[in-house]
Amino acid sequence: MWVDFVPRERSAFDEGTGISILQPRILPCEQVDSAESIEYQYTFVRQGERVGALGLFGHQEVDRTSARPVWTYTLNLAPSWVLRDILRMKSIFGSFEPDFDFLQSIARGLVKSFAGQTTNSVDLRYVAFTSRGTLISNGLSDRLVPDACEVDEIVLAEVRIPSHFA
């Protein structure tokens, strides 16, 4: 079974499994590398019952180079423990996708959980990424594109949400 999330209000839903990824709880986080660090706490539910959870870190930043500022929120799937937690969920989904494809499917679901927003007053962008090193160390390097081999950061999924207010 292939996992394919579609945006819903405050969640992303996979019709094939009936699993939703709820918009996460977001907390400020003190990480050494950035003052703008955040922690995401995701819940996976099926028919109102919790079937899984995922915690990860990211950053927020604002790009003011264009006429309208864009708030970008990153979801860092590069730590090996995050990748392993995601791949452990394959059995919950009954997925037979190759590991890299499943990782991308879940990454799409994580960012799509934000896509149904309708009350944002600024442009938003959510980006889930991993690293080349993580993919290699976890045996997923066969899916790396040769052009990407020079770049360590690999974007797995992205969603942009335009402002709903002028």
C-alpha positions as CSV (number, residue, x, y, z in Angstrom):
1,M,0.0,0.0,0.0
2,W,1.2,3.5,-0.9
3,V,0.6,6.3,1.5
4,D,-0.8,9.6,0.0
5,F,-1.8,12.4,2.4
6,V,-4.2,15.1,1.4
7,P,-4.6,18.3,3.3
8,R,-7.6,18.8,5.6
9,E,-8.4,21.5,8.1
10,R,-5.8,21.1,10.9
11,S,-4.6,17.7,9.6
12,A,-3.5,15.6,6.6
13,F,-5.4,12.5,5.8
14,D,-4.5,9.2,4.0
15,E,-7.7,7.7,2.6
16,G,-6.1,4.2,2.0
17,T,-5.3,3.7,5.7
18,G,-7.8,6.1,7.3
19,I,-4.9,7.7,9.2
20,S,-4.7,11.4,9.9
21,I,-1.6,13.4,10.9
22,L,-2.9,16.1,13.2
23,Q,-1.4,19.6,13.1
24,P,1.3,19.3,15.7
25,R,1.7,20.9,19.0
26,I,4.5,23.4,18.5
27,L,6.8,24.5,21.4
28,P,9.7,26.9,21.6
29,C,12.9,24.9,22.1
30,E,16.4,25.9,23.3
31,Q,18.9,24.3,21.0
32,V,22.5,25.3,20.9
33,D,22.6,26.1,17.2
34,S,19.7,28.6,17.0
35,A,17.6,30.9,19.1
36,E,14.6,30.3,16.7
37,S,14.4,26.5,17.3
38,I,11.0,24.9,17.7
39,E,9.8,21.4,18.7
40,Y,7.0,19.7,16.8
41,Q,4.9,17.0,18.5
42,Y,2.8,15.2,15.9
43,T,0.0,12.7,16.6
44,F,-1.2,10.1,14.2
45,V,-4.9,9.0,14.6
46,R,-7.3,6.5,13.0
47,Q,-11.0,6.9,13.8
48,G,-10.2,9.1,16.7
49,E,-7.7,6.7,18.3
50,R,-4.0,7.5,18.6
51,V,-2.0,5.0,16.5
52,G,1.4,6.8,16.6
53,A,3.4,9.9,17.5
54,L,6.4,11.7,16.3
55,G,8.6,14.4,17.8
56,L,11.2,16.4,15.9
57,F,12.9,19.8,15.9
58,G,13.0,22.6,13.4
59,H,13.5,26.3,12.9
60,Q,11.6,29.3,12.0
61,E,12.8,32.3,10.1
62,V,11.3,35.2,8.1
63,D,12.3,36.1,4.6
64,R,11.8,39.8,4.0
65,T,13.5,40.0,0.6
66,S,10.3,40.1,-1.4
67,A,7.4,42.6,-1.2
68,R,5.6,40.3,1.3
69,P,7.5,38.6,4.1
70,V,7.3,34.8,4.1
71,W,7.6,32.9,7.4
72,T,9.5,29.6,6.8
73,Y,9.2,26.7,9.2
74,T,11.6,23.8,8.8
75,L,11.1,20.2,10.0
76,N,14.4,18.5,10.5
77,L,14.2,14.8,9.6
78,A,18.0,14.5,9.5
79,P,18.6,13.0,12.9
80,S,18.9,9.2,12.6
81,W,16.4,8.7,15.5
82,V,13.8,10.6,13.6
83,L,14.3,8.6,10.4
84,R,14.1,5.3,12.4
85,D,10.9,6.5,14.2
86,I,9.3,7.2,10.9
87,L,10.3,3.9,9.3
88,R,9.0,2.0,12.3
89,M,5.5,3.4,11.4
90,K,5.4,1.4,8.2
91,S,3.6,-1.5,9.9
92,I,0.9,0.9,11.2
93,F,0.2,2.0,7.7
94,G,0.6,-1.5,6.2
95,S,3.0,0.1,3.7
96,F,5.1,-1.9,1.3
97,E,6.7,1.2,-0.1
98,P,10.5,1.3,-0.3
99,D,11.9,3.1,2.8
100,F,12.9,6.3,1.0
101,D,9.4,6.5,-0.6
102,F,7.7,6.0,2.7
103,L,9.9,8.7,4.3
104,Q,8.9,11.1,1.6
105,S,5.2,10.1,2.0
106,I,5.3,10.8,5.7
107,A,7.3,14.1,5.1
108,R,4.5,15.2,2.7
109,G,1.9,14.4,5.4
110,L,3.8,16.3,8.0
111,V,3.9,19.5,6.0
112,K,0.4,19.0,4.5
113,S,-1.0,19.0,8.1
114,F,-0.5,22.8,7.9
115,A,-1.9,23.3,4.3
116,G,-5.5,23.6,5.4
117,Q,-4.9,26.9,7.3
118,T,-7.3,29.7,6.4
119,T,-6.6,32.2,9.1
120,N,-3.0,33.1,8.5
121,S,-2.3,36.8,8.0
122,V,1.2,36.2,6.5
123,D,2.6,33.9,3.7
124,L,3.8,30.6,5.2
125,R,6.2,27.9,4.0
126,Y,6.8,24.5,5.6
127,V,9.8,22.5,4.5
128,A,10.7,18.9,5.7
129,F,14.3,18.0,5.0
130,T,16.9,15.3,5.8
131,S,20.6,15.0,5.1
132,R,22.6,13.0,2.7
133,G,24.6,11.7,5.6
134,T,21.5,10.4,7.3
135,L,20.3,8.6,4.2
136,I,23.7,7.0,3.6
137,S,24.1,5.9,7.2
138,N,20.6,4.3,7.2
139,G,21.1,2.5,3.9
140,L,18.9,4.8,1.8
141,S,21.7,6.2,-0.4
142,D,20.6,4.2,-3.5
143,R,17.8,6.8,-4.0
144,L,20.1,9.8,-4.0
145,V,20.1,11.7,-7.3
146,P,23.8,12.1,-8.6
147,D,23.3,15.9,-8.8
148,A,22.3,16.0,-5.2
149,C,25.4,14.2,-4.0
150,E,27.3,17.6,-3.5
151,V,24.5,18.9,-1.3
152,D,24.0,17.6,2.2
153,E,20.5,18.9,2.8
154,I,17.7,17.1,0.8
155,V,14.2,18.6,0.8
156,L,11.6,15.8,1.1
157,A,8.5,17.9,1.1
158,E,7.3,21.5,1.0
159,V,4.1,23.4,1.2
160,R,3.3,27.1,0.7
161,I,0.3,28.7,2.2
162,P,-0.6,32.2,1.0
163,S,-1.9,34.8,3.3
164,H,-5.7,34.8,3.6
165,F,-5.8,38.5,4.5
166,A,-4.7,41.5,2.4
